[in-house]
Amino acid sequence: MDLFIQFTFGGERKKKKEEEEKEEKEEEEKEEKEEKEEKEEKEEKEEKEEKEEKEERISKRCVLDKVTEVIVVGIMRC
């Protein structure tokens, strides 16, 4: 009888332990996936900001070149 109780409750404990381990593994995978997504979003945001800054600098440079050109042409006419 003792062996029957031991096997019965031992099996239930084993199943419960396996279920808990499975749940923990799923939670860890979910957390890793979320962290990866957050990291990718952060990288995309940084790349976008860098691109915008670069375009802004290019735009300012073009405006400066045009202003310089206008000044030079104005001086040459005088």
mmCIF file of the C-alpha atoms, coordinates in Angstrom:
data_MODEL
# 
_entry.id   MODEL 
# 
loop_
_atom_site.group_PDB 
_atom_site.id 
_atom_site.type_symbol 
_atom_site.label_atom_id 
_atom_site.label_alt_id 
_atom_site.label_comp_id 
_atom_site.label_asym_id 
_atom_site.label_entity_id 
_atom_site.label_seq_id 
_atom_site.pdbx_PDB_ins_code 
_atom_site.Cartn_x 
_atom_site.Cartn_y 
_atom_site.Cartn_z 
_atom_site.occupancy 
_atom_site.B_iso_or_equiv 
_atom_site.pdbx_formal_charge 
_atom_site.auth_seq_id 
_atom_site.auth_comp_id 
_atom_site.auth_asym_id 
_atom_site.auth_atom_id 
_atom_site.pdbx_PDB_model_num 
ATOM 1  C CA . MET A 1 1  ? 0.000  0.000  0.000   1.00 0.00 ? 1  MET A CA 1 
ATOM 2  C CA . ASP A 1 2  ? 2.832  2.357  0.823   1.00 0.00 ? 2  ASP A CA 1 
ATOM 3  C CA . LEU A 1 3  ? 4.353  1.818  -2.597  1.00 0.00 ? 3  LEU A CA 1 
ATOM 4  C CA . PHE A 1 4  ? 1.021  2.573  -4.267  1.00 0.00 ? 4  PHE A CA 1 
ATOM 5  C CA . ILE A 1 5  ? 0.696  5.858  -2.378  1.00 0.00 ? 5  ILE A CA 1 
ATOM 6  C CA . GLN A 1 6  ? 4.312  6.701  -3.091  1.00 0.00 ? 6  GLN A CA 1 
ATOM 7  C CA . PHE A 1 7  ? 3.960  6.082  -6.837  1.00 0.00 ? 7  PHE A CA 1 
ATOM 8  C CA . THR A 1 8  ? 0.614  7.863  -7.067  1.00 0.00 ? 8  THR A CA 1 
ATOM 9  C CA . PHE A 1 9  ? 1.631  11.000 -5.224  1.00 0.00 ? 9  PHE A CA 1 
ATOM 10 C CA . GLY A 1 10 ? 5.148  10.874 -6.646  1.00 0.00 ? 10 GLY A CA 1 
ATOM 11 C CA . GLY A 1 11 ? 3.705  10.880 -10.163 1.00 0.00 ? 11 GLY A CA 1 
ATOM 12 C CA . GLU A 1 12 ? 1.462  13.819 -9.350  1.00 0.00 ? 12 GLU A CA 1 
ATOM 13 C CA . ARG A 1 13 ? 4.381  15.732 -7.896  1.00 0.00 ? 13 ARG A CA 1 
ATOM 14 C CA . LYS A 1 14 ? 6.441  14.979 -10.968 1.00 0.00 ? 14 LYS A CA 1 
ATOM 15 C CA . LYS A 1 15 ? 3.657  16.178 -13.278 1.00 0.00 ? 15 LYS A CA 1 
ATOM 16 C CA . LYS A 1 16 ? 3.178  19.313 -11.198 1.00 0.00 ? 16 LYS A CA 1 
ATOM 17 C CA . LYS A 1 17 ? 6.913  19.990 -11.226 1.00 0.00 ? 17 LYS A CA 1 
ATOM 18 C CA . GLU A 1 18 ? 7.079  19.470 -15.006 1.00 0.00 ? 18 GLU A CA 1 
ATOM 19 C CA . GLU A 1 19 ? 4.143  21.854 -15.509 1.00 0.00 ? 19 GLU A CA 1 
ATOM 20 C CA . GLU A 1 20 ? 5.816  24.490 -13.331 1.00 0.00 ? 20 GLU A CA 1 
ATOM 21 C CA . GLU A 1 21 ? 9.081  24.126 -15.239 1.00 0.00 ? 21 GLU A CA 1 
ATOM 22 C CA . LYS A 1 22 ? 7.209  24.407 -18.532 1.00 0.00 ? 22 LYS A CA 1 
ATOM 23 C CA . GLU A 1 23 ? 5.425  27.570 -17.344 1.00 0.00 ? 23 GLU A CA 1 
ATOM 24 C CA . GLU A 1 24 ? 8.716  29.083 -16.163 1.00 0.00 ? 24 GLU A CA 1 
ATOM 25 C CA . LYS A 1 25 ? 10.333 28.287 -19.496 1.00 0.00 ? 25 LYS A CA 1 
ATOM 26 C CA . GLU A 1 26 ? 7.429  29.890 -21.384 1.00 0.00 ? 26 GLU A CA 1 
ATOM 27 C CA . GLU A 1 27 ? 7.652  33.000 -19.192 1.00 0.00 ? 27 GLU A CA 1 
ATOM 28 C CA . GLU A 1 28 ? 11.404 33.262 -19.780 1.00 0.00 ? 28 GLU A CA 1 
ATOM 29 C CA . GLU A 1 29 ? 10.928 32.907 -23.542 1.00 0.00 ? 29 GLU A CA 1 
ATOM 30 C CA . LYS A 1 30 ? 8.204  35.556 -23.468 1.00 0.00 ? 30 LYS A CA 1 
ATOM 31 C CA . GLU A 1 31 ? 10.436 37.940 -21.496 1.00 0.00 ? 31 GLU A CA 1 
ATOM 32 C CA . GLU A 1 32 ? 13.355 37.340 -23.865 1.00 0.00 ? 32 GLU A CA 1 
ATOM 33 C CA . LYS A 1 33 ? 11.103 38.005 -26.846 1.00 0.00 ? 33 LYS A CA 1 
ATOM 34 C CA . GLU A 1 34 ? 9.824  41.247 -25.288 1.00 0.00 ? 34 GLU A CA 1 
ATOM 35 C CA . GLU A 1 35 ? 13.373 42.373 -24.489 1.00 0.00 ? 35 GLU A CA 1 
ATOM 36 C CA . LYS A 1 36 ? 14.453 41.614 -28.046 1.00 0.00 ? 36 LYS A CA 1 
ATOM 37 C CA . GLU A 1 37 ? 11.511 43.580 -29.469 1.00 0.00 ? 37 GLU A CA 1 
ATOM 38 C CA . GLU A 1 38 ? 12.253 46.529 -27.171 1.00 0.00 ? 38 GLU A CA 1 
ATOM 39 C CA . LYS A 1 39 ? 15.904 46.454 -28.213 1.00 0.00 ? 39 LYS A CA 1 
ATOM 40 C CA . GLU A 1 40 ? 14.963 46.394 -31.916 1.00 0.00 ? 40 GLU A CA 1 
ATOM 41 C CA . GLU A 1 41 ? 12.512 49.276 -31.436 1.00 0.00 ? 41 GLU A CA 1 
ATOM 42 C CA . LYS A 1 42 ? 15.182 51.267 -29.604 1.00 0.00 ? 42 LYS A CA 1 
ATOM 43 C CA . GLU A 1 43 ? 17.726 50.629 -32.377 1.00 0.00 ? 43 GLU A CA 1 
ATOM 44 C CA . GLU A 1 44 ? 15.200 51.615 -35.060 1.00 0.00 ? 44 GLU A CA 1 
ATOM 45 C CA . LYS A 1 45 ? 14.386 54.802 -33.155 1.00 0.00 ? 45 LYS A CA 1 
ATOM 46 C CA . GLU A 1 46 ? 18.080 55.677 -32.815 1.00 0.00 ? 46 GLU A CA 1 
ATOM 47 C CA . GLU A 1 47 ? 18.686 55.021 -36.517 1.00 0.00 ? 47 GLU A CA 1 
ATOM 48 C CA . LYS A 1 48 ? 15.717 57.206 -37.421 1.00 0.00 ? 48 LYS A CA 1 
ATOM 49 C CA . GLU A 1 49 ? 16.966 60.028 -35.184 1.00 0.00 ? 49 GLU A CA 1 
ATOM 50 C CA . GLU A 1 50 ? 20.466 59.787 -36.676 1.00 0.00 ? 50 GLU A CA 1 
ATOM 51 C CA . LYS A 1 51 ? 19.021 59.882 -40.181 1.00 0.00 ? 51 LYS A CA 1 
ATOM 52 C CA . GLU A 1 52 ? 16.896 62.933 -39.340 1.00 0.00 ? 52 GLU A CA 1 
ATOM 53 C CA . GLU A 1 53 ? 19.906 64.711 -37.819 1.00 0.00 ? 53 GLU A CA 1 
ATOM 54 C CA . LYS A 1 54 ? 21.985 63.929 -40.894 1.00 0.00 ? 54 LYS A CA 1 
ATOM 55 C CA . GLU A 1 55 ? 19.258 65.227 -43.224 1.00 0.00 ? 55 GLU A CA 1 
ATOM 56 C CA . GLU A 1 56 ? 18.952 68.369 -41.108 1.00 0.00 ? 56 GLU A CA 1 
ATOM 57 C CA . ARG A 1 57 ? 22.709 69.007 -41.300 1.00 0.00 ? 57 ARG A CA 1 
ATOM 58 C CA . ILE A 1 58 ? 22.660 68.462 -45.058 1.00 0.00 ? 58 ILE A CA 1 
ATOM 59 C CA . SER A 1 59 ? 19.716 70.845 -45.364 1.00 0.00 ? 59 SER A CA 1 
ATOM 60 C CA . LYS A 1 60 ? 21.502 73.503 -43.299 1.00 0.00 ? 60 LYS A CA 1 
ATOM 61 C CA . ARG A 1 61 ? 24.651 73.017 -45.358 1.00 0.00 ? 61 ARG A CA 1 
ATOM 62 C CA . CYS A 1 62 ? 22.688 73.477 -48.603 1.00 0.00 ? 62 CYS A CA 1 
ATOM 63 C CA . VAL A 1 63 ? 21.088 76.660 -47.272 1.00 0.00 ? 63 VAL A CA 1 
ATOM 64 C CA . LEU A 1 64 ? 24.491 77.957 -46.193 1.00 0.00 ? 64 LEU A CA 1 
ATOM 65 C CA . ASP A 1 65 ? 25.937 77.178 -49.636 1.00 0.00 ? 65 ASP A CA 1 
ATOM 66 C CA . LYS A 1 66 ? 23.076 79.053 -51.323 1.00 0.00 ? 66 LYS A CA 1 
ATOM 67 C CA . VAL A 1 67 ? 23.489 82.066 -49.026 1.00 0.00 ? 67 VAL A CA 1 
ATOM 68 C CA . THR A 1 68 ? 27.223 82.091 -49.693 1.00 0.00 ? 68 THR A CA 1 
ATOM 69 C CA . GLU A 1 69 ? 26.577 81.878 -53.428 1.00 0.00 ? 69 GLU A CA 1 
ATOM 70 C CA . VAL A 1 70 ? 24.133 84.804 -53.276 1.00 0.00 ? 70 VAL A CA 1 
ATOM 71 C CA . ILE A 1 71 ? 26.616 86.892 -51.307 1.00 0.00 ? 71 ILE A CA 1 
ATOM 72 C CA . VAL A 1 72 ? 29.453 86.102 -53.725 1.00 0.00 ? 72 VAL A CA 1 
ATOM 73 C CA . VAL A 1 73 ? 27.270 86.952 -56.743 1.00 0.00 ? 73 VAL A CA 1 
ATOM 74 C CA . GLY A 1 74 ? 26.193 90.186 -55.031 1.00 0.00 ? 74 GLY A CA 1 
ATOM 75 C CA . ILE A 1 75 ? 29.790 91.167 -54.343 1.00 0.00 ? 75 ILE A CA 1 
ATOM 76 C CA . MET A 1 76 ? 30.832 90.355 -57.913 1.00 0.00 ? 76 MET A CA 1 
ATOM 77 C CA . ARG A 1 77 ? 28.078 92.616 -59.297 1.00 0.00 ? 77 ARG A CA 1 
ATOM 78 C CA . CYS A 1 78 ? 29.280 95.524 -57.238 1.00 0.00 ? 78 CYS A CA 1 
# 
